Amino acid sequence: MATFTAQRNGVEIVVDDSGEKNHEAVLLLHGFPDTADLWRHQVAPLVAANFRVLVPDQRGYGRSSKPDEISAYAMAELVGDVVAMLDAAGVDKVHLVGHDWGANIAWATATFFPDRIASLAAFSVGHPTAFASAGAAQQVKIWYTLLFQFEEVAEEWLTKDDGANFKGWFGHPEAERVLSHLERDGSLRTGIHWYRANLKPAQWNAPAPTLPNVCCPTLGVWSSADHALTEAQMVNSANYVDGTFTYKRIEGAGHWLPIERPDEVTALLLEHLHRNA
């Protein structure tokens, strides 16, 4: 595995680069509160299947830059990072895969840079319009995004009593290890900035965003024990895809599919990639 750095407006994004450079590229995007490590179970099988696999620590996390301004995490900045990664890697067109916030970015990138995307796979988080129009059931599930708007308060709530709230309520299967990394490099605060920049309470009752439809082949995956997301926001994503939309439901799994159900996630990805390579 090699590593390269994509630079954009003073922000450096560190990207793990595995496989042959002349193979079709797959870019795996993590969300909160993870790093590239979220995808560790998928990299080797994808490389073995003759794909080049790119996995970044996104801005605000791990080895990458962590600007302190909330505005630095606006969706336009995050999508711009994806394009910068592709340019730095010399990749014209990529199979884009995202989980959690990574899925959000993947949807937006496929919308605004369709010529750079060969296919899209979104885990857990559906199309932005489907998510925004999913109603009260979805809003109740993401109550914590309101808490996250309060700087310092959210960070203290998640870390007090040796991180009891983070380890208990949050439900991450590797919570203790992840929290220690977040606290060590200061990325708990910058990770929460993604919510502060893009999920402001004033937007909750605003009309759902009107975006061009995604035109590439798309896979949407949701798990029945996801504590934060409804099935409707993923299923209804089909309404915003002009290409083929394939929906897969994983029974009994929680939110962090790449590490909770690694074999199933890998199998779904390989099926999707081979179908659209």
Backbone as JSON, one array per atom type, in Angstrom:
{
  "sequence": "MATFTAQRNGVEIVVDDSGEKNHEAVLLLHGFPDTADLWRHQVAPLVAANFRVLVPDQRGYGRSSKPDEISAYAMAELVGDVVAMLDAAGVDKVHLVGHDWGANIAWATATFFPDRIASLAAFSVGHPTAFASAGAAQQVKIWYTLLFQFEEVAEEWLTKDDGANFKGWFGHPEAERVLSHLERDGSLRTGIHWYRANLKPAQWNAPAPTLPNVCCPTLGVWSSADHALTEAQMVNSANYVDGTFTYKRIEGAGHWLPIERPDEVTALLLEHLHRNA",
  "N": [[0.84, -1.2, 0.0], [0.56, 2.18, -0.87], [0.84, 5.7, -0.1], [-0.61, 8.88, -0.7], [-0.86, 12.49, -0.85], [-3.48, 14.7, -1.22], [-3.9, 18.06, -2.08], [-5.65, 21.02, -1.31], [-6.58, 24.29, -1.34], [-4.97, 24.82, 0.91], [-5.61, 22.72, 2.59], [-4.76, 19.44, 3.47], [-5.24, 16.18, 2.35], [-4.86, 12.94, 3.28], [-4.34, 9.94, 1.6], [-4.76, 6.49, 1.32], [-3.44, 4.18, -0.96], [-4.0, 1.45, -2.82], [-3.31, -1.44, -4.8], [-3.06, -1.89, -8.43], [-2.11, 0.84, -10.49], [-3.18, 1.08, -13.02], [-5.61, -0.16, -12.95], [-9.24, -0.17, -12.7], [-10.56, 2.37, -10.61], [-11.59, 2.57, -7.19], [-13.09, 4.55, -4.78], [-13.27, 4.9, -1.37], [-15.22, 6.3, 1.06], [-15.3, 7.39, 4.37], [-17.38, 8.14, 7.28], [-18.64, 9.96, 10.15], [-17.74, 8.59, 13.28], [-15.28, 8.01, 12.07], [-12.22, 6.84, 10.4], [-10.05, 6.19, 7.6], [-9.69, 3.6, 8.37], [-12.13, 2.37, 8.76], [-12.77, 0.94, 6.48], [-11.12, -1.24, 6.37], [-11.53, -3.99, 6.1], [-12.45, -4.32, 3.54], [-10.58, -3.55, 1.65], [-8.41, -5.34, 0.79], [-9.86, -7.56, -0.47], [-11.04, -6.14, -2.62], [-8.81, -5.22, -4.02], [-7.74, -7.69, -4.73], [-9.64, -8.41, -6.54], [-8.92, -7.0, -8.71], [-9.13, -4.18, -8.63], [-8.14, -0.79, -8.2], [-7.72, 0.7, -5.11], [-8.68, 3.43, -3.28], [-8.44, 5.11, -0.25], [-9.25, 7.58, 1.88], [-8.31, 9.5, 4.84], [-10.67, 11.65, 5.72], [-11.07, 15.28, 5.57], [-10.51, 16.84, 8.69], [-10.11, 14.55, 10.13], [-8.0, 11.93, 11.48], [-4.97, 11.51, 9.79], [-5.18, 13.68, 8.15], [-5.66, 17.23, 7.34], [-7.03, 19.49, 9.8], [-8.9, 21.88, 9.84], [-10.13, 24.58, 11.87], [-12.35, 26.16, 11.53], [-15.86, 26.2, 11.22], [-17.06, 26.61, 8.75], [-15.3, 25.45, 7.0], [-16.09, 22.9, 6.61], [-18.29, 22.73, 5.05], [-20.55, 21.33, 2.62], [-19.78, 21.81, -0.04], [-17.03, 22.14, 0.2], [-16.25, 19.6, 1.05], [-17.01, 17.98, -1.09], [-15.37, 19.11, -3.0], [-12.93, 18.21, -2.06], [-13.04, 15.5, -2.78], [-12.87, 15.61, -5.59], [-10.33, 16.75, -5.76], [-8.81, 14.64, -4.71], [-9.16, 12.68, -6.7], [-7.95, 13.97, -8.87], [-5.32, 14.2, -7.89], [-4.64, 11.54, -7.79], [-4.62, 10.89, -10.41], [-6.9, 9.93, -11.65], [-9.53, 9.66, -13.83], [-12.19, 8.79, -13.79], [-14.25, 7.3, -11.34], [-15.33, 4.59, -9.22], [-17.48, 5.3, -6.79], [-17.82, 5.11, -3.31], [-19.55, 5.31, -0.26], [-20.03, 5.71, 3.28], [-22.29, 6.67, 5.85], [-21.6, 10.03, 6.62], [-19.81, 9.97, 4.55], [-21.31, 8.75, 2.56], [-23.19, 10.74, 2.1], [-21.54, 12.72, 0.96], [-20.76, 11.3, -1.29], [-23.18, 11.05, -2.74], [-23.61, 13.79, -3.33], [-21.32, 14.41, -4.83], [-21.64, 12.72, -7.04], [-23.86, 13.93, -8.09], [-23.05, 16.55, -8.84], [-20.68, 16.28, -10.22], [-20.91, 14.43, -12.47], [-19.47, 13.38, -14.63], [-17.2, 12.36, -13.54], [-17.8, 10.08, -12.19], [-18.18, 6.65, -12.17], [-19.81, 4.73, -10.98], [-22.0, 4.49, -8.13], [-22.09, 3.75, -4.68], [-23.96, 3.72, -1.84], [-23.96, 3.53, 1.57], [-26.1, 3.22, 4.23], [-26.87, 6.06, 4.41], [-29.19, 7.83, 2.53], [-30.16, 9.5, -0.57], [-29.82, 13.08, -0.54], [-32.27, 14.57, -0.84], [-34.23, 12.62, -0.44], [-33.61, 11.95, 2.18], [-34.08, 14.42, 3.52], [-36.8, 14.67, 3.18], [-37.96, 12.66, 4.59], [-39.55, 12.81, 6.81], [-41.11, 12.98, 10.14], [-40.34, 10.67, 11.55], [-37.71, 10.21, 10.75], [-36.49, 12.58, 11.61], [-36.74, 12.38, 14.39], [-34.99, 10.3, 14.92], [-32.51, 11.48, 14.5], [-32.02, 13.22, 16.62], [-29.78, 13.95, 18.03], [-28.28, 15.58, 16.41], [-29.08, 18.14, 16.89], [-28.07, 18.61, 19.48], [-25.38, 18.51, 18.77], [-24.95, 20.97, 17.63], [-24.13, 22.73, 19.54], [-21.27, 24.11, 20.46], [-18.52, 22.87, 22.3], [-20.31, 22.01, 24.35], [-21.42, 19.67, 23.24], [-19.08, 18.19, 22.78], [-18.17, 17.87, 25.41], [-20.27, 16.4, 26.53], [-20.11, 13.99, 25.15], [-17.64, 13.0, 25.97], [-17.43, 13.0, 28.76], [-17.12, 11.36, 31.97], [-15.3, 9.34, 31.26], [-16.01, 8.98, 28.61], [-18.58, 7.84, 28.63], [-21.14, 8.36, 27.48], [-20.59, 8.42, 24.73], [-19.61, 5.82, 24.36], [-21.75, 4.29, 25.22], [-24.49, 5.27, 24.4], [-23.95, 5.88, 21.68], [-23.21, 3.63, 20.22], [-21.19, 2.62, 18.57], [-19.35, -0.12, 17.37], [-16.66, -0.29, 17.94], [-16.11, 1.55, 19.92], [-14.49, 2.44, 22.11], [-11.83, 2.35, 21.16], [-12.06, 4.08, 18.92], [-12.87, 6.5, 20.12], [-10.62, 7.11, 21.66], [-8.77, 7.7, 19.67], [-10.01, 9.94, 18.5], [-9.92, 11.82, 20.58], [-7.18, 12.0, 20.99], [-6.08, 13.23, 18.68], [-7.62, 15.5, 18.38], [-9.83, 15.39, 16.72], [-12.47, 14.93, 17.38], [-13.89, 17.3, 17.8], [-13.6, 18.55, 15.24], [-14.76, 16.62, 13.66], [-17.43, 16.73, 14.52], [-17.97, 19.22, 13.56], [-18.76, 18.79, 10.92], [-21.48, 18.26, 11.11], [-22.33, 20.7, 12.18], [-21.88, 22.42, 10.1], [-23.53, 21.5, 8.05], [-26.01, 20.42, 8.86], [-27.92, 22.2, 10.06], [-30.31, 23.27, 12.51], [-32.24, 25.09, 11.53], [-32.66, 24.28, 8.99], [-34.28, 22.08, 9.12], [-37.08, 22.31, 8.83], [-37.22, 23.4, 6.38], [-37.91, 23.45, 2.83], [-37.28, 20.4, 1.05], [-34.12, 19.88, -0.54], [-33.69, 20.71, -4.0], [-32.25, 18.92, -6.44], [-30.22, 18.01, -9.28], [-30.89, 14.82, -10.78], [-29.12, 11.79, -9.97], [-27.11, 10.16, -12.3], [-25.66, 7.84, -12.66], [-25.14, 4.22, -12.35], [-26.43, 2.93, -9.31], [-26.03, 1.76, -6.01], [-27.84, 1.18, -3.09], [-27.68, 0.68, 0.35], [-29.09, -0.43, 3.33], [-29.49, -1.04, 6.86], [-31.34, -3.02, 9.17], [-31.21, -2.54, 11.91], [-30.3, 0.0, 12.26], [-29.69, 2.82, 14.15], [-29.99, 5.47, 13.54], [-31.12, 6.06, 11.1], [-33.85, 5.86, 8.84], [-35.53, 3.31, 6.91], [-36.99, 4.3, 4.8], [-35.75, 6.64, 3.83], [-33.64, 5.63, 2.39], [-34.79, 3.77, 0.56], [-36.51, 5.46, -0.9], [-34.67, 6.91, -2.27], [-34.41, 5.99, -4.8], [-36.06, 7.53, -6.37], [-34.57, 9.64, -7.15], [-32.62, 8.94, -8.85], [-31.52, 8.5, -12.05], [-30.13, 6.56, -13.37], [-29.71, 2.96, -13.05], [-31.07, 1.75, -10.0], [-30.27, -0.08, -7.25], [-31.48, -1.69, -4.47], [-30.51, -2.89, -1.3], [-31.17, -4.66, 1.65], [-29.93, -5.22, 4.85], [-30.37, -7.49, 7.31], [-30.74, -7.08, 10.82], [-28.34, -5.81, 11.39], [-26.38, -3.1, 12.72], [-25.51, 0.4, 12.49], [-22.85, 0.65, 11.53], [-21.9, -0.75, 9.06], [-19.61, -1.62, 7.4], [-17.8, -2.66, 9.26], [-19.34, -4.15, 11.0], [-20.68, -6.05, 9.45], [-18.7, -7.18, 7.59], [-18.14, -9.13, 5.56], [-20.55, -9.35, 4.13], [-20.86, -6.74, 3.21], [-18.58, -6.51, 1.59], [-19.16, -8.47, -0.34], [-21.5, -7.41, -1.51], [-20.44, -5.05, -2.57], [-18.55, -6.04, -4.42], [-20.22, -7.41, -6.21], [-21.73, -5.26, -7.17], [-19.68, -3.65, -8.29], [-18.51, -5.33, -10.24], [-20.68, -5.6, -11.91], [-20.85, -3.1, -12.99], [-18.41, -2.4, -14.02]],
  "CA": [[0.0, 0.0, 0.0], [1.23, 3.47, -0.9], [0.05, 6.82, 0.43], [-0.34, 10.18, -1.3], [-1.58, 13.6, -0.24], [-4.16, 15.64, -2.1], [-3.91, 19.38, -1.46], [-6.67, 21.92, -1.85], [-6.78, 25.5, -0.55], [-4.26, 24.71, 2.17], [-6.0, 21.51, 3.31], [-4.12, 18.23, 2.97], [-6.01, 14.95, 2.56], [-3.98, 11.78, 3.14], [-5.09, 8.88, 0.93], [-4.12, 5.19, 1.13], [-3.56, 3.82, -2.37], [-3.67, 0.03, -2.93], [-3.61, -2.04, -6.09], [-2.35, -1.4, -9.6], [-2.59, 2.15, -10.91], [-3.91, 1.01, -14.29], [-6.9, -0.81, -12.75], [-10.34, 0.74, -12.38], [-10.39, 2.87, -9.25], [-12.7, 2.64, -6.24], [-12.79, 5.48, -3.69], [-14.09, 4.56, -0.2], [-15.33, 7.47, 1.95], [-15.85, 7.14, 5.71], [-18.14, 9.23, 7.89], [-18.4, 10.2, 11.58], [-16.51, 9.28, 13.73], [-14.27, 7.05, 11.63], [-11.14, 7.2, 9.5], [-9.89, 5.18, 6.55], [-9.69, 2.29, 9.0], [-13.47, 1.79, 8.66], [-12.85, 0.09, 5.29], [-9.96, -2.15, 6.35], [-11.91, -5.34, 5.68], [-12.84, -4.35, 2.13], [-9.5, -3.16, 0.74], [-7.71, -6.48, 0.19], [-10.69, -8.26, -1.46], [-11.23, -5.33, -3.82], [-7.55, -5.26, -4.75], [-7.66, -9.04, -5.31], [-10.58, -8.44, -7.68], [-8.33, -6.16, -9.76], [-9.46, -2.77, -8.54], [-7.28, 0.12, -7.44], [-8.56, 1.13, -4.0], [-8.26, 4.68, -2.64], [-9.17, 5.29, 1.01], [-8.7, 8.73, 2.59], [-8.8, 10.12, 6.07], [-11.26, 12.88, 5.22], [-10.66, 16.46, 6.33], [-10.99, 16.83, 10.07], [-9.89, 13.24, 10.74], [-6.79, 11.14, 11.32], [-3.72, 12.09, 9.3], [-5.46, 14.82, 7.28], [-5.77, 18.54, 7.99], [-8.2, 19.7, 10.66], [-9.2, 23.31, 10.04], [-11.0, 24.77, 13.03], [-13.54, 26.91, 11.18], [-17.0, 25.36, 10.83], [-17.32, 26.79, 7.32], [-14.37, 24.61, 6.24], [-16.69, 21.57, 6.46], [-19.49, 22.82, 4.21], [-20.59, 20.25, 1.64], [-19.0, 22.17, -1.23], [-15.62, 21.88, 0.51], [-16.05, 18.16, 1.14], [-17.06, 17.47, -2.46], [-14.15, 19.58, -3.64], [-11.84, 17.3, -1.66], [-13.13, 14.28, -3.58], [-12.32, 15.92, -6.91], [-8.89, 16.93, -5.58], [-8.21, 13.31, -4.56], [-9.13, 12.03, -8.01], [-6.93, 14.64, -9.66], [-4.0, 13.84, -7.36], [-4.41, 10.13, -8.1], [-4.62, 10.71, -11.85], [-8.08, 9.12, -11.97], [-10.56, 10.44, -14.52], [-13.53, 8.33, -13.43], [-14.09, 6.42, -10.18], [-16.47, 3.98, -8.55], [-17.5, 6.04, -5.53], [-18.48, 4.36, -2.25], [-19.54, 6.08, 0.97], [-20.84, 5.32, 4.44], [-22.6, 7.77, 6.77], [-21.31, 11.28, 5.93], [-19.17, 9.63, 3.28], [-22.38, 8.53, 1.58], [-23.71, 12.07, 1.77], [-20.6, 13.34, 0.03], [-20.8, 10.54, -2.53], [-24.38, 11.49, -3.47], [-23.41, 15.15, -3.83], [-20.31, 14.39, -5.88], [-22.25, 12.11, -8.22], [-24.81, 14.9, -8.62], [-22.45, 17.75, -9.43], [-19.55, 15.91, -11.08], [-21.29, 13.12, -13.02], [-18.48, 12.87, -15.57], [-16.1, 11.75, -12.81], [-18.3, 8.95, -11.41], [-18.59, 5.48, -12.95], [-20.94, 4.15, -10.25], [-22.14, 4.99, -6.76], [-22.62, 2.84, -3.66], [-24.24, 4.49, -0.63], [-24.31, 2.7, 2.72], [-26.83, 3.8, 5.37], [-27.46, 7.38, 4.15], [-29.76, 7.95, 1.2], [-30.06, 10.75, -1.32], [-30.15, 14.22, 0.33], [-33.68, 14.94, -0.89], [-34.98, 11.55, 0.22], [-33.35, 12.1, 3.61], [-34.73, 15.63, 4.03], [-38.26, 14.55, 3.07], [-38.36, 11.39, 5.21], [-40.57, 13.08, 7.81], [-40.85, 13.04, 11.58], [-39.64, 9.48, 12.02], [-36.28, 10.42, 10.53], [-36.03, 13.68, 12.46], [-36.61, 11.88, 15.77], [-33.79, 9.46, 15.0], [-31.29, 12.28, 14.49], [-32.15, 14.25, 17.64], [-28.45, 14.34, 18.52], [-27.7, 16.63, 15.57], [-29.35, 19.4, 17.57], [-27.04, 18.7, 20.52], [-24.07, 18.74, 18.15], [-24.79, 22.37, 17.23], [-23.61, 23.51, 20.66], [-19.83, 23.88, 20.59], [-18.01, 22.51, 23.62], [-21.31, 21.24, 25.09], [-21.49, 18.33, 22.64], [-17.82, 17.51, 23.03], [-18.12, 17.49, 26.83], [-21.28, 15.35, 26.78], [-19.63, 12.73, 24.58], [-16.39, 12.52, 26.57], [-17.43, 12.98, 30.21], [-17.17, 10.03, 32.61], [-14.52, 8.43, 30.43], [-16.7, 8.73, 27.34], [-19.7, 6.92, 28.86], [-22.22, 8.6, 26.51], [-20.11, 8.0, 23.42], [-19.48, 4.36, 24.32], [-23.04, 3.66, 25.48], [-25.56, 5.67, 23.5], [-23.6, 6.01, 20.28], [-23.36, 2.3, 19.65], [-20.13, 2.19, 17.67], [-18.83, -1.41, 17.85], [-15.27, -0.12, 18.39], [-16.22, 2.9, 20.49], [-13.36, 2.82, 22.97], [-10.67, 2.63, 20.3], [-12.33, 5.25, 18.1], [-12.87, 7.7, 20.96], [-9.24, 7.43, 22.05], [-8.16, 8.35, 18.51], [-10.62, 11.26, 18.34], [-9.42, 12.7, 21.62], [-5.74, 12.17, 20.86], [-5.69, 14.18, 17.63], [-8.52, 16.65, 18.34], [-10.79, 15.3, 15.63], [-13.87, 14.88, 17.82], [-14.45, 18.62, 17.53], [-13.7, 18.82, 13.81], [-15.74, 15.68, 13.12], [-18.76, 17.27, 14.8], [-18.14, 20.39, 12.69], [-19.49, 18.39, 9.71], [-22.9, 18.45, 11.44], [-22.58, 22.13, 12.39], [-21.84, 23.1, 8.81], [-24.44, 20.96, 7.04], [-27.3, 19.98, 9.39], [-28.37, 23.23, 11.0], [-31.74, 23.09, 12.83], [-33.1, 25.93, 10.69], [-32.92, 23.58, 7.73], [-35.14, 20.92, 9.32], [-38.42, 22.56, 8.31], [-37.11, 24.01, 5.06], [-38.22, 22.5, 1.74], [-36.19, 19.49, 0.68], [-33.33, 20.46, -1.65], [-33.95, 20.26, -5.36], [-30.96, 18.66, -7.06], [-30.29, 17.14, -10.47], [-30.85, 13.4, -10.46], [-27.89, 11.05, -10.18], [-27.3, 9.45, -13.56], [-24.84, 6.63, -12.74], [-25.69, 3.06, -11.63], [-26.32, 3.22, -7.88], [-26.4, 0.76, -5.0], [-28.19, 1.72, -1.78], [-27.7, -0.39, 1.36], [-29.56, -0.01, 4.66], [-29.54, -2.15, 7.81], [-32.6, -2.91, 9.91], [-31.0, -2.09, 13.28], [-29.65, 1.31, 12.24], [-30.34, 3.66, 15.16], [-30.04, 6.87, 13.13], [-31.65, 6.26, 9.76], [-35.01, 5.06, 8.47], [-35.45, 2.62, 5.63], [-37.64, 5.11, 3.76], [-34.84, 7.59, 3.2], [-32.83, 4.92, 1.41], [-35.64, 3.22, -0.5], [-37.02, 6.55, -1.73], [-33.58, 7.47, -3.07], [-34.63, 5.56, -6.18], [-36.76, 8.59, -7.09], [-33.61, 10.68, -7.53], [-31.58, 8.27, -9.65], [-31.93, 8.2, -13.42], [-29.52, 5.28, -13.7], [-30.3, 1.85, -12.3], [-30.94, 1.84, -8.54], [-30.4, -1.39, -6.61], [-31.59, -1.56, -3.02], [-30.24, -4.08, -0.51], [-31.44, -4.51, 3.08], [-29.19, -6.18, 5.67], [-31.16, -7.71, 8.51], [-30.15, -7.22, 12.13], [-27.07, -5.09, 11.56], [-26.46, -1.71, 13.13], [-25.16, 1.47, 11.55], [-21.48, 0.59, 10.99], [-21.92, -1.97, 8.26], [-18.34, -2.16, 6.92], [-17.1, -3.44, 10.29], [-20.27, -5.08, 11.64], [-20.97, -7.11, 8.49], [-17.69, -6.95, 6.54], [-18.24, -10.06, 4.43], [-21.72, -9.0, 3.34], [-20.56, -5.48, 2.54], [-17.63, -6.79, 0.53], [-19.86, -9.21, -1.4], [-22.38, -6.47, -2.21], [-19.61, -4.14, -3.34], [-17.97, -6.74, -5.56], [-21.3, -7.63, -7.16], [-22.03, -3.94, -7.77], [-18.55, -3.19, -9.1], [-18.38, -6.17, -11.42], [-21.82, -5.33, -12.78], [-20.72, -1.78, -13.59], [-17.04, -2.15, -14.45]],
  "C": [[0.87, 1.25, 0.0], [0.3, 4.53, -0.3], [0.4, 8.07, -0.36], [-1.19, 11.24, -0.61], [-2.18, 14.48, -1.32], [-4.25, 16.98, -1.39], [-4.93, 20.28, -2.15], [-6.88, 23.07, -0.88], [-6.16, 25.38, 0.85], [-4.61, 23.51, 3.01], [-5.35, 20.31, 2.65], [-4.94, 17.01, 3.34], [-5.07, 13.77, 2.28], [-4.82, 10.6, 2.65], [-4.24, 7.62, 0.84], [-4.45, 4.7, -0.28], [-3.08, 2.38, -2.54], [-4.07, -0.5, -4.3], [-2.84, -1.38, -7.22], [-2.97, -0.11, -10.12], [-3.38, 2.12, -12.22], [-5.24, 0.27, -14.17], [-7.98, 0.23, -12.48], [-10.3, 1.1, -10.9], [-11.71, 2.88, -8.48], [-12.27, 3.57, -5.12], [-13.78, 5.24, -2.57], [-14.06, 5.72, 0.79], [-15.98, 7.09, 3.27], [-16.68, 8.32, 6.17], [-17.74, 9.42, 9.34], [-18.61, 8.91, 12.37], [-15.27, 8.53, 13.28], [-13.14, 7.69, 10.84], [-11.12, 6.17, 8.37], [-9.98, 3.76, 7.1], [-11.06, 1.6, 8.93], [-13.53, 0.73, 7.56], [-11.77, -0.98, 5.25], [-10.29, -3.56, 5.88], [-12.19, -5.44, 4.18], [-11.66, -4.16, 1.17], [-8.88, -4.37, 0.03], [-8.59, -7.25, -0.8], [-10.92, -7.46, -2.74], [-9.97, -5.3, -4.67], [-7.4, -6.62, -5.44], [-8.58, -9.2, -6.51], [-10.17, -7.48, -8.79], [-8.87, -4.74, -9.82], [-8.34, -2.02, -7.82], [-8.14, 0.76, -6.36], [-7.94, 2.34, -3.3], [-9.11, 4.9, -1.39], [-8.55, 6.45, 1.79], [-9.12, 8.79, 4.06], [-9.37, 11.46, 5.6], [-10.87, 14.07, 6.1], [-11.32, 16.46, 7.7], [-10.67, 15.56, 10.82], [-8.46, 12.73, 10.52], [-5.58, 11.93, 10.89], [-3.93, 13.36, 8.47], [-5.62, 16.11, 8.08], [-7.08, 18.67, 8.76], [-8.44, 21.19, 10.88], [-10.24, 23.5, 11.13], [-12.3, 25.48, 12.68], [-14.66, 25.96, 10.72], [-17.24, 25.43, 9.33], [-16.42, 25.91, 6.45], [-14.95, 23.23, 5.97], [-18.02, 21.61, 5.71], [-19.4, 21.78, 3.1], [-19.77, 20.57, 0.39], [-17.52, 21.91, -1.01], [-15.34, 20.38, 0.49], [-16.1, 17.51, -0.25], [-15.82, 17.89, -3.23], [-12.95, 18.72, -3.29], [-11.85, 16.03, -2.49], [-12.51, 14.51, -4.96], [-10.8, 16.09, -6.82], [-8.17, 15.59, -5.42], [-8.1, 12.6, -5.9], [-8.05, 12.65, -8.89], [-5.53, 14.24, -9.21], [-3.64, 12.4, -7.7], [-4.31, 9.88, -9.6], [-5.77, 9.86, -12.34], [-9.14, 10.0, -12.61], [-11.96, 10.08, -14.03], [-13.39, 7.24, -12.36], [-15.41, 5.76, -9.81], [-16.47, 4.54, -7.12], [-18.37, 5.32, -4.5], [-18.42, 5.19, -0.97], [-20.42, 5.48, 2.04], [-21.06, 6.54, 5.32], [-22.35, 9.1, 6.03], [-20.59, 11.04, 4.61], [-20.17, 9.36, 2.18], [-23.0, 9.85, 1.14], [-22.84, 12.76, 0.73], [-20.63, 12.63, -1.31], [-22.01, 10.93, -3.37], [-24.14, 12.86, -4.11], [-22.39, 15.19, -4.96], [-20.87, 13.8, -7.17], [-23.24, 13.07, -8.89], [-24.12, 16.0, -9.42], [-21.23, 17.47, -10.31], [-19.82, 14.55, -11.73], [-20.25, 12.53, -13.95], [-17.32, 12.18, -14.87], [-16.5, 10.44, -12.12], [-18.8, 7.83, -12.32], [-19.79, 4.79, -12.32], [-20.89, 4.68, -8.83], [-22.67, 3.88, -5.87], [-22.75, 3.62, -2.36], [-24.7, 3.55, 0.48], [-24.91, 3.57, 3.81], [-27.55, 5.1, 5.03], [-27.92, 7.48, 2.7], [-29.54, 9.3, 0.57], [-30.5, 11.93, -0.43], [-31.62, 14.63, 0.32], [-34.56, 13.89, -0.23], [-34.82, 11.63, 1.73], [-34.14, 13.28, 4.19], [-36.25, 15.53, 4.02], [-38.79, 13.28, 3.74], [-39.28, 11.57, 6.41], [-40.12, 12.97, 9.25], [-40.07, 11.84, 12.09], [-38.14, 9.62, 11.86], [-35.74, 11.52, 11.44], [-35.84, 13.23, 13.91], [-35.32, 11.08, 15.92], [-32.5, 10.28, 15.07], [-31.38, 13.44, 15.48], [-30.79, 14.8, 18.06], [-27.81, 15.41, 17.65], [-27.99, 18.01, 16.13], [-28.34, 19.62, 18.68], [-25.7, 19.08, 19.92], [-23.87, 20.18, 17.71], [-24.12, 23.21, 18.32], [-22.14, 23.17, 20.88], [-19.45, 23.74, 22.06], [-19.01, 21.66, 24.41], [-21.36, 19.81, 24.56], [-20.23, 17.54, 22.93], [-17.73, 17.03, 24.48], [-19.09, 16.34, 27.11], [-20.79, 14.0, 26.28], [-18.44, 12.15, 25.32], [-16.43, 12.42, 28.1], [-17.58, 11.55, 30.74], [-16.49, 8.97, 31.73], [-15.26, 8.02, 29.16], [-17.91, 7.83, 27.45], [-20.81, 7.11, 27.82], [-21.81, 8.15, 25.11], [-20.11, 6.47, 23.32], [-20.84, 3.66, 24.47], [-24.09, 4.0, 24.45], [-25.18, 5.53, 22.04], [-23.62, 4.67, 19.55], [-22.29, 1.86, 18.68], [-19.51, 0.9, 18.2], [-17.39, -1.35, 18.32], [-15.13, 1.22, 19.09], [-15.0, 3.31, 21.3], [-12.14, 3.17, 22.14], [-10.88, 3.91, 19.49], [-12.27, 6.52, 18.94], [-11.46, 8.09, 21.36], [-8.52, 8.12, 20.9], [-8.7, 9.76, 18.34], [-10.06, 12.25, 19.36], [-7.94, 12.99, 21.45], [-5.38, 13.23, 19.82], [-6.65, 15.35, 17.46], [-9.61, 16.57, 17.3], [-12.22, 15.06, 16.08], [-14.55, 16.19, 17.48], [-14.63, 18.84, 16.02], [-14.63, 17.82, 13.11], [-17.16, 16.19, 13.33], [-19.03, 18.53, 13.96], [-18.87, 20.04, 11.38], [-20.99, 18.59, 9.91], [-23.22, 19.94, 11.56], [-22.63, 22.89, 11.07], [-22.99, 22.71, 7.89], [-25.81, 20.51, 7.54], [-27.81, 20.96, 10.45], [-29.87, 23.07, 11.25], [-32.68, 23.91, 11.96], [-33.46, 25.25, 9.38], [-33.97, 22.48, 7.87], [-36.53, 21.1, 8.72], [-38.41, 23.25, 6.95], [-37.51, 22.98, 3.99], [-37.01, 21.63, 1.42], [-35.43, 20.06, -0.52], [-33.71, 19.86, -2.99], [-32.61, 20.14, -6.08], [-31.16, 17.9, -8.36], [-30.21, 15.68, -10.04], [-29.47, 12.82, -10.72], [-28.08, 10.17, -11.41], [-26.5, 8.15, -13.65], [-25.55, 5.45, -12.05], [-25.41, 3.2, -10.13], [-26.8, 2.04, -7.05], [-26.7, 1.47, -3.7], [-28.37, 0.59, -0.79], [-28.1, 0.2, 2.71], [-29.68, -1.24, 5.56], [-30.66, -1.94, 8.81], [-32.43, -2.46, 11.36], [-30.23, -0.77, 13.34], [-30.4, 2.25, 13.18], [-30.6, 5.07, 14.66], [-30.81, 7.11, 11.84], [-32.82, 5.33, 9.48], [-34.78, 4.36, 7.13], [-35.98, 3.49, 4.5], [-36.66, 6.04, 3.06], [-33.87, 6.92, 2.23], [-33.67, 4.4, 0.25], [-36.1, 4.33, -1.46], [-35.94, 7.27, -2.53], [-33.71, 7.08, -4.53], [-35.28, 6.65, -7.02], [-35.81, 9.65, -7.63], [-32.42, 10.11, -8.29], [-32.14, 7.96, -11.03], [-31.29, 6.91, -13.92], [-30.22, 4.17, -12.95], [-30.05, 2.05, -10.8], [-31.23, 0.47, -7.96], [-30.42, -1.2, -5.11], [-31.34, -2.9, -2.35], [-30.45, -3.76, 0.97], [-30.68, -5.61, 3.82], [-29.9, -6.31, 7.01], [-30.29, -7.79, 9.77], [-28.86, -6.49, 12.38], [-27.33, -3.66, 11.98], [-25.93, -0.77, 12.05], [-23.83, 1.25, 10.85], [-21.26, -0.69, 10.2], [-20.54, -2.48, 7.83], [-17.55, -2.94, 7.96], [-18.03, -4.39, 11.03], [-20.58, -6.28, 10.75], [-19.98, -7.03, 7.32], [-17.83, -7.86, 5.34], [-19.42, -9.71, 3.53], [-21.49, -7.71, 2.55], [-19.61, -5.71, 1.37], [-18.31, -7.5, -0.64], [-20.77, -8.28, -2.2], [-21.57, -5.52, -3.09], [-19.06, -4.83, -4.58], [-19.02, -7.01, -6.63], [-21.63, -6.36, -7.92], [-20.92, -3.49, -8.72], [-18.4, -4.02, -10.37], [-19.51, -5.92, -12.43], [-21.62, -4.03, -13.57], [-19.31, -1.42, -14.04], [-16.97, -2.02, -15.97]]
}
